Amino acid sequence: MTAGRLLIAATPLGQPADASARLVEALHTADVVAAEDTRRIRTLAQSLQVTLAGRVLSLYDQNEASRVPALVDEIAAGATVLLVSDAGMPLISDPGSRLVTGCIEAGLPVSCLPGPSAVTTALAVAGLPAEKFCFEGFAPRRQAARRTWLATLAAEQRTCVFFESPRRLAETLADAVEVLGADRCAVVCRELTKTHEEVVRGTLGELADWAADGVLGEITVVLAGAEPKADLDSLVAEVEELVEDGMRVKDACARVVAAHPGAPSRRELYDAVLRARS
């Protein structure tokens, strides 16, 4: 008997019309639909006017480990299993990793039907640098852990994307102001692609004030990367080279600061040059 396969499929974040033609076909033809929430996938199928011909079963964090062996056996016996989460791409802060790993270990085919993702959608509309970025999943729930986590982002130069519960957003933004500074830029994306979509841009201080009275909906936060900090010793050395070529110390400091984003102020660099000479 020919082995079946596992299909990982992205589902719409909010608008059913964002479903791909391949997702529609897979929903109609899969032998098993493994869904994070069976009610949501049935509602999506109804919106798409798709008949779910296969068996629909739940697959979420608490039952994934126990369900994986039977699903792997079904795939090995020839079944096509479609894995979906509530919205976006499975495995991205959603269930599915155990099932994927189980299929790979069993030598069974695993493929993906690409589509919506809150991570890349938020990154696209944020207006922050997107050439390099990191994804941090959900922010820690407890304040101590959250502040420790935020401290790891203090020097992170890549744009960072993370999820947060609307109930904890105000607390997280307030902690971010304390740990990262009020002036660091960020974007809060609320209800992406949905009727009440809202994208709020500003500094962490401004966003903390905005969220203080509470917000509703699915939240994705995009945090600007830290400004690179130039090495002070290297800057002092550059100043001394310019001085050796005949430039005044103050003028050399001004030129070096202008040439290095994240450099200290001209006064700070000037004082560092004097200290190095003493």
GIGI-V470845 format. One line per field, one symbol per residue. psi: psi as a letter, one per 20 degrees, with the letter a starting at -180 (. if undefined). Layout:
BEGIN
psi=???
END
This chain:
BEGIN
psi=ppqbqpppppqqhhohiiprhhggghhhiqhpooqhohgghhgggghjlppnhrppqqoaghighhhgghggggghijqopppqahqbpqhnkrrihhgggggghjkqpprporbqphghgghhihjrpjhprqpjbqqqgqgghghgghhiihjoiqppprqqqhhigggghghhghhiqiipqrpppplpirgkppopqarhgghgghihjqrqrppppopqqqpppqpghhgghgghghghjjqqgghgggggghiopjqrrhgggghhghhhh.
END
